Amino acid sequence: MWPINSKLSDPQFKQEMKLCTVRYRFNSDKKLCGLQLIFTNGTSSPEFEAEDAEEVKDKKQKTGQWEKSDLDPNMQISSVEFFVCNENRTFSIQALRFRDSDGVVVQCITKVWPLAESWSSVANNAVDDALFAITCVKAEIPLGQEIIGIQVNTRGETLGKLGFIIWEPNVKADKLTLKPPQ
């Protein structure tokens, strides 16, 4: 998880910060295996990589290079959608899609799925049995709140689960802490 509570007292968290760039990497199976967030104040998360991503390289499979997608820091991100594949009870993210406050797709990060307006139709038409399922998961970002961090499960060859840490900016606060939702 980044940032952790102890980091929130660092000076960069007392400045306005908005997500402006997402760096990512996909493996040869077009599944997300690396992710990093970069913010307008120069702060960036660590590069989160699947623990076994290097193992994939050792198997002589091509693991993709780091790429980046820029986001307009002046827009309000209202949601992030994840296209998740569950294959033999192993989760992998195959796409991320960011929407603005008008519901318009402003960035789509994927190597496999087209920038379709409705991923749910693809997911509903996919094979859905005990061994393989595709799901579109939507994470809402409440109005006035911003993405400031990330929590990622890095076990395995891909990033199978992730969540964004959000907050309502208050750069004048003396002490900042992350509290779980009630």
C-alpha positions as CSV (number, residue, x, y, z in Angstrom):
1,M,0.0,0.0,0.0
2,W,1.2,3.5,-0.8
3,P,1.2,5.9,0.9
4,I,1.3,4.5,4.4
5,N,0.1,6.7,7.3
6,S,3.7,7.6,8.4
7,K,4.3,9.1,4.9
8,L,1.3,11.4,5.1
9,S,3.2,13.9,7.3
10,D,5.8,14.4,4.5
11,P,5.7,17.8,2.8
12,Q,4.5,16.6,-0.6
13,F,1.2,15.5,1.0
14,K,0.6,19.0,2.2
15,Q,0.6,20.3,-1.4
16,E,-2.2,19.9,-3.9
17,M,-1.7,16.6,-5.7
18,K,-3.7,15.2,-8.6
19,L,-3.1,12.1,-10.5
20,C,-1.6,13.0,-13.9
21,T,0.1,9.9,-15.2
22,V,-0.3,6.1,-14.9
23,R,2.7,3.9,-15.8
24,Y,1.9,0.3,-16.5
25,R,3.3,-2.9,-17.9
26,F,1.6,-6.0,-19.4
27,N,3.0,-9.5,-19.7
28,S,2.9,-11.6,-22.9
29,D,-0.6,-12.8,-22.0
30,K,-1.7,-9.1,-22.1
31,K,-2.4,-9.1,-18.3
32,L,-1.4,-6.2,-16.1
33,C,1.9,-7.0,-14.2
34,G,3.2,-3.5,-13.2
35,L,1.6,-0.2,-12.1
36,Q,2.8,3.2,-10.8
37,L,0.9,6.4,-10.2
38,I,2.5,9.9,-10.8
39,F,1.1,13.1,-9.4
40,T,1.2,16.8,-10.3
41,N,3.3,17.8,-7.3
42,G,6.2,15.4,-8.4
43,T,5.2,12.6,-6.0
44,S,5.0,9.1,-7.4
45,S,4.2,5.7,-6.0
46,P,6.7,2.9,-6.1
47,E,6.6,0.7,-9.2
48,F,4.3,-2.1,-8.1
49,E,5.3,-5.3,-10.0
50,A,3.9,-8.8,-9.8
51,E,6.4,-10.8,-7.7
52,D,6.7,-13.5,-10.4
53,A,6.9,-11.1,-13.3
54,E,10.7,-11.6,-13.5
55,E,10.1,-15.3,-13.4
56,V,8.0,-14.9,-16.5
57,K,11.1,-13.3,-18.2
58,D,13.2,-16.3,-17.1
59,K,10.8,-18.5,-19.0
60,K,11.8,-16.7,-22.2
61,Q,8.4,-15.1,-22.5
62,K,8.4,-11.5,-23.5
63,T,7.3,-9.3,-20.6
64,G,6.3,-5.8,-21.9
65,Q,8.1,-2.6,-21.4
66,W,6.8,0.1,-19.0
67,E,4.4,2.4,-20.8
68,K,2.5,5.5,-19.7
69,S,-0.8,7.2,-20.1
70,D,-1.4,10.8,-19.2
71,L,-4.6,12.1,-17.5
72,D,-5.7,15.7,-17.5
73,P,-5.1,16.9,-13.9
74,N,-7.9,19.5,-14.4
75,M,-10.6,16.9,-14.7
76,Q,-12.4,15.1,-11.9
77,I,-12.0,11.3,-12.1
78,S,-15.4,9.9,-11.1
79,S,-14.7,6.2,-11.5
80,V,-12.1,3.6,-12.4
81,E,-13.3,0.4,-14.0
82,F,-11.3,-2.9,-14.0
83,F,-11.7,-5.6,-16.5
84,V,-10.9,-8.7,-14.4
85,C,-10.4,-12.3,-15.7
86,N,-10.8,-15.1,-13.2
87,E,-9.1,-18.1,-14.7
88,N,-8.8,-21.2,-12.4
89,R,-9.4,-19.0,-9.4
90,T,-6.4,-16.8,-10.4
91,F,-7.4,-13.2,-10.9
92,S,-5.7,-10.9,-13.5
93,I,-6.5,-7.4,-14.6
94,Q,-6.6,-7.0,-18.3
95,A,-7.7,-3.4,-18.6
96,L,-8.3,-0.2,-16.6
97,R,-10.7,2.6,-17.7
98,F,-10.9,6.1,-16.2
99,R,-14.1,8.2,-16.5
100,D,-14.6,11.9,-15.8
101,S,-17.5,13.5,-13.9
102,D,-19.6,13.4,-17.0
103,G,-19.2,9.6,-17.3
104,V,-17.0,10.0,-20.4
105,V,-14.1,7.6,-20.8
106,V,-10.9,9.7,-20.6
107,Q,-8.3,7.0,-20.6
108,C,-8.3,3.3,-21.3
109,I,-5.2,1.1,-20.4
110,T,-5.3,-2.2,-22.1
111,K,-3.6,-4.5,-24.6
112,V,-6.6,-6.7,-25.4
113,W,-10.0,-5.1,-25.1
114,P,-11.2,-2.3,-27.4
115,L,-12.3,1.0,-26.0
116,A,-15.9,-0.2,-26.1
117,E,-18.5,2.0,-24.3
118,S,-19.9,-1.1,-22.6
119,W,-17.5,-3.6,-21.3
120,S,-20.4,-5.3,-19.4
121,S,-21.7,-6.6,-22.7
122,V,-18.4,-8.3,-23.4
123,A,-18.3,-9.7,-19.9
124,N,-21.9,-10.9,-20.1
125,N,-21.2,-12.8,-23.4
126,A,-18.0,-14.4,-22.1
127,V,-17.7,-17.9,-20.9
128,D,-18.8,-18.0,-17.2
129,D,-18.2,-21.3,-15.5
130,A,-16.4,-22.5,-12.4
131,L,-12.9,-22.3,-14.1
132,F,-13.2,-19.1,-16.1
133,A,-15.1,-15.8,-15.8
134,I,-14.7,-12.2,-16.9
135,T,-16.0,-9.4,-14.8
136,C,-16.1,-5.6,-15.1
137,V,-15.7,-4.0,-11.6
138,K,-16.4,-0.3,-11.2
139,A,-14.8,1.8,-8.3
140,E,-16.6,5.1,-7.7
141,I,-14.6,8.2,-6.7
142,P,-16.9,10.5,-4.8
143,L,-17.2,14.1,-6.0
144,G,-14.5,16.3,-4.4
145,Q,-12.2,13.4,-3.6
146,E,-9.0,12.6,-5.4
147,I,-6.9,9.4,-5.9
148,I,-3.7,9.8,-3.8
149,G,-2.5,6.2,-3.6
150,I,-2.8,2.6,-4.4
151,Q,-3.0,-0.8,-2.8
152,V,-1.9,-3.8,-4.9
153,N,-1.7,-7.5,-4.5
154,T,1.6,-8.3,-6.2
155,R,1.6,-12.1,-5.5
156,G,1.8,-14.1,-8.7
157,E,2.7,-13.4,-12.3
158,T,0.1,-10.6,-12.6
159,L,-1.5,-7.8,-10.6
160,G,-4.8,-9.6,-9.7
161,K,-6.3,-7.2,-7.3
162,L,-5.9,-3.5,-6.7
163,G,-7.6,-0.6,-5.1
164,F,-7.1,3.2,-5.2
165,I,-6.7,5.2,-2.0
166,I,-8.8,8.4,-2.2
167,W,-9.2,11.5,0.0
168,E,-10.8,14.9,0.1
169,P,-7.9,17.3,-0.2
170,N,-7.1,19.4,2.8
171,V,-3.6,20.7,2.4
172,K,-4.0,23.0,5.4
173,A,-4.4,20.1,7.9
174,D,-1.6,19.7,10.5
175,K,-1.9,15.9,10.7
176,L,-3.2,13.7,7.9
177,T,-4.1,10.0,8.5
178,L,-5.8,7.4,6.4
179,K,-8.9,6.0,8.0
180,P,-10.8,3.0,6.6
181,P,-14.4,3.8,5.3
182,Q,-17.1,3.5,7.9
